[in-house]
């Protein structure tokens, strides 16, 4: 990353704008394995799928969610879990130092002061980042790909609405190296960057990402969907015919059951794995629900809506209003995994601490 200043420090550590922000856009590095993508060329054996990324589509624009939506709430849940004990520990240290410093040995006093200093400078900022990562901001940060004026409109965390020319964006696939995989830095995503006339970087961001067993294949399926929509004459028809469900995010906050569906699918596409790791479904679902309900729904400004005005007689409109209802199977399975996860966690806590009650 490029050298940071006080504004970047505040942007990342205080406001926790680690998504599509000015600092991350300009400082994102070309690490890992990168391969350029040609917008005019169809991928070999390429398929196009929604893969839990599309919010709405029509003959004018295709709206997709930001790359971090599938893991929304996971970081915040860890932050909330660490906030209570950390606050208690720091409060206890402050109380002991303030009221009993004269009775403490010098070694214990210095140790307590060091712990308080580390807690204030390291633990509190980390917890703040984890909590603010997904909470108290927008429920999601959508992007609109307008095939009519060939523009891309994207919500950012600190720059408002960013407008880019589709033809100016240079896309490439980014994957972690084997060394990064061994260190737990696995990454499969498609990025894009825009430069000005002088060759200076304007934006460099993650456009598409897929968390699941498909890995890079899932990301490329989303890319192929958007590429066809923007480049091929019948791209809007091809997108309309995809037999996958849209996200329930069009102008509203995600519902409880849809949050559980996303939390179940992000763990694995296999139901056996989802059942075995039900506690993970529980904490992912709980974190997602809490995060979503502390955030505001993004509203596109009037000038964007005007640019993306849809013909009233457009036959290729798909949004949450005309999607088929959820089936009982789609509702009951994630709900079962979520409740089973809570039951397992509560049972473990009971057997671990039953001697204290």
C-alpha positions as CSV (number, residue, x, y, z in Angstrom):
1,X,0.0,0.0,0.0
2,X,1.1,3.6,-0.6
3,X,2.3,5.7,2.3
4,X,-0.6,6.8,4.5
5,X,-1.3,10.2,6.0
6,X,-3.5,11.2,8.9
7,X,-6.6,11.2,6.7
8,X,-5.9,7.6,5.5
9,X,-5.3,6.6,9.1
10,X,-8.7,8.0,10.2
11,X,-10.3,6.5,7.1
12,X,-9.1,2.9,7.9
13,X,-8.7,2.7,11.6
14,X,-11.4,5.0,12.9
15,X,-14.1,4.9,10.3
16,X,-13.2,1.3,9.2
17,X,-13.7,2.1,5.5
18,X,-11.9,-1.0,4.3
19,X,-14.2,-1.6,1.3
20,X,-14.5,0.6,-1.7
21,X,-13.0,3.8,-0.2
22,X,-10.6,6.4,-1.5
23,X,-7.7,5.0,0.5
24,X,-8.2,1.4,-0.6
25,X,-8.9,2.4,-4.2
26,X,-5.6,4.2,-4.5
27,X,-3.5,1.9,-2.3
28,X,-4.6,-1.5,-3.4
29,X,-1.6,-3.6,-4.5
30,X,-1.2,-5.9,-7.5
31,X,-0.1,-8.8,-5.3
32,X,-0.9,-12.5,-6.0
33,X,-1.5,-13.9,-9.5
34,X,-3.2,-11.6,-11.9
35,X,-4.6,-12.2,-15.4
36,X,-6.0,-9.5,-17.7
37,X,-9.7,-10.0,-18.8
38,X,-10.9,-9.0,-22.3
39,X,-14.3,-7.4,-22.1
40,X,-15.0,-8.3,-25.8
41,X,-14.0,-12.0,-25.5
42,X,-16.1,-14.8,-24.2
43,X,-14.5,-17.0,-21.6
44,X,-13.7,-20.6,-22.8
45,X,-16.5,-22.8,-21.5
46,X,-17.7,-19.7,-19.7
47,X,-21.1,-19.8,-18.0
48,X,-23.1,-16.9,-16.6
49,X,-24.8,-17.1,-13.2
50,X,-26.1,-14.7,-10.6
51,X,-24.3,-16.5,-7.7
52,X,-26.0,-14.4,-5.1
53,X,-24.7,-11.1,-6.6
54,X,-27.6,-9.6,-8.7
55,X,-30.2,-7.3,-7.1
56,X,-32.2,-6.2,-10.2
57,X,-32.0,-6.2,-14.0
58,X,-33.8,-4.9,-17.0
59,X,-33.0,-3.7,-20.5
60,X,-31.3,-0.5,-19.1
61,X,-29.1,-1.6,-16.2
62,X,-27.9,-4.6,-14.2
63,X,-27.5,-3.9,-10.5
64,X,-25.1,-6.1,-8.5
65,X,-24.1,-6.1,-4.8
66,X,-20.6,-5.2,-3.6
67,X,-17.9,-7.9,-3.2
68,X,-18.1,-8.0,0.6
69,X,-21.8,-8.6,0.9
70,X,-21.6,-12.4,1.2
71,X,-19.5,-12.1,4.4
72,X,-21.5,-9.2,5.8
73,X,-21.6,-9.4,9.6
74,X,-18.9,-12.0,10.2
75,X,-16.3,-9.4,11.3
76,X,-18.8,-7.5,13.4
77,X,-19.8,-10.6,15.3
78,X,-16.2,-11.2,16.3
79,X,-15.9,-7.5,17.3
80,X,-19.0,-7.8,19.5
81,X,-17.7,-10.9,21.1
82,X,-14.5,-9.2,22.0
83,X,-16.0,-5.9,23.0
84,X,-17.6,-7.0,26.3
85,X,-14.5,-8.7,27.9
86,X,-12.2,-6.1,26.6
87,X,-14.3,-3.3,28.0
88,X,-14.5,-5.1,31.3
89,X,-10.8,-5.7,31.4
90,X,-9.9,-2.1,30.6
91,X,-12.4,-0.8,33.1
92,X,-11.0,-3.1,35.8
93,X,-7.4,-1.9,35.1
94,X,-8.5,1.8,35.3
95,X,-10.2,1.1,38.6
96,X,-7.3,-0.7,40.1
97,X,-4.7,1.9,39.0
98,X,-6.9,4.8,40.1
99,X,-7.9,3.5,43.5
100,X,-5.1,1.1,44.6
101,X,-1.9,2.3,42.9
102,X,-0.3,3.2,46.2
103,X,-0.7,-0.5,47.4
104,X,0.6,-2.1,44.2
105,X,4.2,-3.3,43.9
106,X,6.0,-1.3,41.3
107,X,6.3,-4.3,38.9
108,X,2.5,-4.9,39.1
109,X,1.8,-1.2,38.6
110,X,4.0,-1.1,35.5
111,X,2.5,-4.3,34.1
112,X,-1.0,-2.9,34.6
113,X,0.0,0.4,32.9
114,X,1.5,-1.5,30.0
115,X,-1.7,-3.6,29.6
116,X,-3.8,-0.5,29.7
117,X,-1.7,1.2,27.1
118,X,-1.7,-1.8,24.8
119,X,-5.4,-2.2,25.2
120,X,-6.0,1.5,24.4
121,X,-3.7,1.6,21.4
122,X,-4.2,-1.9,19.9
123,X,-7.2,-3.8,21.2
124,X,-9.7,-0.9,21.1
125,X,-8.8,0.1,17.4
126,X,-9.1,-3.5,16.3
127,X,-12.5,-4.0,17.9
128,X,-13.6,-0.7,16.5
129,X,-12.5,-1.8,13.0
130,X,-14.3,-5.2,13.4
131,X,-17.6,-3.6,14.6
132,X,-17.6,-0.7,12.2
133,X,-16.6,-3.0,9.3
134,X,-20.2,-3.9,8.7
135,X,-22.3,-2.0,11.3
136,X,-23.6,1.6,11.3
137,X,-23.1,2.2,7.6
138,X,-25.0,1.1,4.5
139,X,-26.6,-2.4,4.3
140,X,-24.8,-2.9,1.1
141,X,-22.9,-0.9,-1.6
142,X,-24.5,-1.6,-5.0
143,X,-23.1,-1.1,-8.5
144,X,-25.2,-0.4,-11.6
145,X,-23.9,-1.4,-15.0
146,X,-25.9,0.7,-17.5
147,X,-25.8,-0.8,-21.0
148,X,-27.6,2.2,-22.5
149,X,-25.0,4.9,-21.7
150,X,-22.2,2.4,-20.9
151,X,-21.6,3.8,-17.5
152,X,-20.9,2.1,-14.1
153,X,-22.4,3.8,-11.1
154,X,-21.0,2.5,-7.8
155,X,-21.6,3.4,-4.1
156,X,-18.4,3.9,-2.1
157,X,-18.0,4.1,1.6
158,X,-16.5,7.6,1.7
159,X,-16.8,9.1,-1.8
160,X,-20.6,8.9,-2.4
161,X,-21.6,7.8,-5.9
162,X,-18.6,7.1,-8.2
163,X,-19.2,7.2,-12.0
164,X,-16.9,5.3,-14.4
165,X,-17.0,4.6,-18.1
166,X,-17.3,0.9,-18.8
167,X,-14.9,1.1,-21.7
168,X,-12.2,2.8,-19.4
169,X,-12.2,0.0,-16.8
170,X,-9.4,-2.5,-17.1
171,X,-10.5,-5.7,-15.5
172,X,-8.3,-8.6,-14.3
173,X,-8.6,-11.7,-12.2
174,X,-6.6,-11.8,-8.9
175,X,-5.8,-15.0,-7.1
176,X,-3.6,-15.7,-4.1
177,X,-0.2,-17.4,-4.6
178,X,0.5,-20.8,-3.1
179,X,2.5,-19.1,-0.4
180,X,-0.5,-16.8,0.5
181,X,-2.8,-19.8,0.5
182,X,-0.7,-21.5,3.1
183,X,-0.8,-18.4,5.2
184,X,-4.6,-18.3,5.1
185,X,-4.7,-15.4,2.5
186,X,-6.8,-17.2,-0.1
187,X,-8.4,-14.8,-2.5
188,X,-10.4,-15.2,-5.7
189,X,-11.8,-12.0,-7.0
190,X,-12.0,-9.8,-10.1
191,X,-10.7,-6.3,-9.8
192,X,-10.7,-3.3,-12.1
193,X,-8.9,0.0,-12.3
194,X,-9.4,3.3,-14.0
195,X,-6.6,5.8,-14.9
196,X,-6.8,9.4,-15.9
197,X,-5.2,10.9,-19.1
198,X,-1.9,11.2,-17.3
199,X,-1.8,7.6,-16.3
200,X,-2.5,8.3,-12.6
201,X,-4.7,5.8,-10.8
202,X,-8.3,7.1,-10.1
203,X,-10.0,3.9,-8.8
204,X,-8.8,0.4,-8.2
205,X,-11.4,-1.8,-6.6
206,X,-12.8,-5.3,-6.2
207,X,-15.8,-5.7,-8.5
208,X,-16.8,-9.3,-8.1
209,X,-16.0,-11.9,-5.5
210,X,-17.5,-15.3,-4.6
211,X,-17.2,-17.0,-1.2
212,X,-17.9,-20.7,-1.6
213,X,-16.7,-24.0,-3.0
214,X,-16.8,-22.8,-6.6
215,X,-13.9,-20.4,-5.8
216,X,-12.6,-18.6,-9.0
217,X,-15.2,-20.4,-11.1
218,X,-18.0,-18.7,-9.3
219,X,-16.4,-15.3,-9.7
220,X,-15.9,-15.8,-13.4
221,X,-19.5,-16.8,-13.8
222,X,-20.5,-13.5,-12.4
223,X,-18.0,-11.7,-14.6
224,X,-19.3,-13.5,-17.7
225,X,-22.9,-12.4,-16.8
226,X,-21.9,-8.8,-16.6
227,X,-19.6,-8.9,-19.6
228,X,-22.4,-10.4,-21.8
229,X,-24.9,-7.9,-20.5
230,X,-22.7,-4.9,-21.4
231,X,-21.1,-6.2,-24.6
232,X,-23.5,-8.5,-26.4
233,X,-26.6,-7.2,-28.2
234,X,-28.9,-9.7,-26.4
235,X,-27.0,-9.5,-23.1
236,X,-30.1,-8.3,-21.2
237,X,-32.1,-11.2,-22.5
238,X,-29.5,-13.7,-21.5
239,X,-29.4,-12.2,-18.0
240,X,-33.2,-12.3,-17.8
241,X,-33.2,-16.0,-18.6
242,X,-30.8,-17.0,-15.9
243,X,-32.6,-19.5,-13.6
244,X,-31.3,-18.3,-10.3
245,X,-32.8,-16.2,-7.5
246,X,-32.1,-12.4,-7.1
247,X,-31.0,-11.0,-3.9
248,X,-33.8,-9.5,-1.7
249,X,-32.1,-6.1,-1.5
250,X,-33.9,-3.9,-4.0
251,X,-34.7,-0.7,-2.0
252,X,-35.1,-2.6,1.3
253,X,-33.2,-4.1,4.2
254,X,-32.5,-7.8,3.9
255,X,-35.1,-9.9,5.7
256,X,-34.4,-12.3,8.6
257,X,-34.8,-15.5,6.5
258,X,-32.8,-14.1,3.6
259,X,-29.9,-13.3,6.0
260,X,-30.0,-16.9,7.2
261,X,-30.0,-18.2,3.6
262,X,-26.9,-16.1,2.9
263,X,-25.2,-17.2,6.1
264,X,-25.9,-20.9,5.3
265,X,-24.6,-20.7,1.7
266,X,-21.4,-18.7,2.5
267,X,-20.2,-21.6,4.7
268,X,-20.5,-24.3,2.0
269,X,-22.7,-25.4,-0.9
270,X,-23.0,-28.8,0.6
271,X,-25.9,-29.4,3.1
272,X,-23.8,-32.1,4.9
273,X,-21.2,-29.5,5.7
274,X,-23.8,-26.9,6.6
275,X,-25.3,-29.4,9.1
276,X,-22.0,-30.4,10.6
277,X,-20.8,-26.8,11.1
278,X,-24.2,-25.5,12.2
279,X,-22.6,-23.4,15.0
280,X,-20.8,-21.4,12.3
281,X,-24.1,-20.8,10.5
282,X,-25.4,-19.5,13.9
283,X,-22.6,-16.9,14.4
284,X,-22.5,-15.9,10.7
285,X,-26.3,-15.5,10.7
286,X,-26.5,-13.7,14.0
287,X,-23.7,-11.3,13.0
288,X,-25.4,-10.6,9.6
289,X,-28.8,-9.9,11.2
290,X,-27.3,-7.5,13.7
291,X,-25.2,-5.8,11.1
292,X,-28.0,-5.4,8.6
293,X,-30.4,-3.9,11.2
294,X,-27.9,-1.3,12.3
295,X,-27.3,0.0,8.8
296,X,-29.3,2.2,6.4
297,X,-30.6,1.2,3.0
298,X,-28.7,3.0,0.2
299,X,-30.9,5.2,-2.0
300,X,-29.7,6.2,-5.4
301,X,-29.9,9.9,-6.0
302,X,-32.3,11.4,-8.5
303,X,-29.7,12.0,-11.2
304,X,-28.7,8.3,-11.2
305,X,-32.3,7.2,-11.3
306,X,-32.8,9.5,-14.3
307,X,-29.9,8.1,-16.1
308,X,-31.2,4.6,-15.3
309,X,-34.8,5.2,-16.2
310,X,-36.6,2.0,-17.3
311,X,-39.1,1.8,-20.0
312,X,-42.6,1.0,-18.5
313,X,-43.1,-1.6,-21.2
314,X,-39.8,-3.3,-20.8
315,X,-40.5,-7.0,-20.9
316,X,-37.1,-7.9,-19.3
317,X,-37.6,-6.5,-15.8
318,X,-36.6,-8.7,-12.9
319,X,-36.5,-7.5,-9.3
320,X,-37.7,-8.6,-5.9
321,X,-41.3,-7.7,-6.7
322,X,-41.7,-10.3,-9.5
323,X,-39.4,-13.0,-8.1
324,X,-41.1,-16.3,-7.2
325,X,-41.8,-16.7,-3.5
326,X,-39.5,-18.7,-1.3
327,X,-40.4,-22.4,-1.0
328,X,-40.9,-24.1,2.4
329,X,-37.6,-26.1,1.7
330,X,-35.7,-22.9,1.1
331,X,-37.0,-21.4,4.3
332,X,-36.9,-24.4,6.7
333,X,-33.4,-25.6,6.0
334,X,-31.4,-22.5,6.9
335,X,-33.7,-21.9,9.9
336,X,-33.1,-25.4,11.1
337,X,-29.3,-25.1,10.7
338,X,-29.4,-21.7,12.6
339,X,-31.5,-23.1,15.5
340,X,-29.4,-26.2,15.6
341,X,-26.3,-24.1,15.8
342,X,-27.7,-22.1,18.7
343,X,-28.7,-25.3,20.5
344,X,-25.2,-26.8,20.1
345,X,-23.5,-23.6,21.3
346,X,-25.8,-23.3,24.4
347,X,-25.3,-27.0,25.2
348,X,-21.5,-26.6,25.1
349,X,-21.6,-23.5,27.3
350,X,-23.9,-25.3,29.8
351,X,-21.5,-28.3,30.2
352,X,-18.5,-26.0,30.4
353,X,-19.9,-23.7,33.1
354,X,-22.5,-25.7,34.9
355,X,-20.3,-26.0,37.9
356,X,-20.5,-22.2,38.4
357,X,-24.3,-22.1,38.8
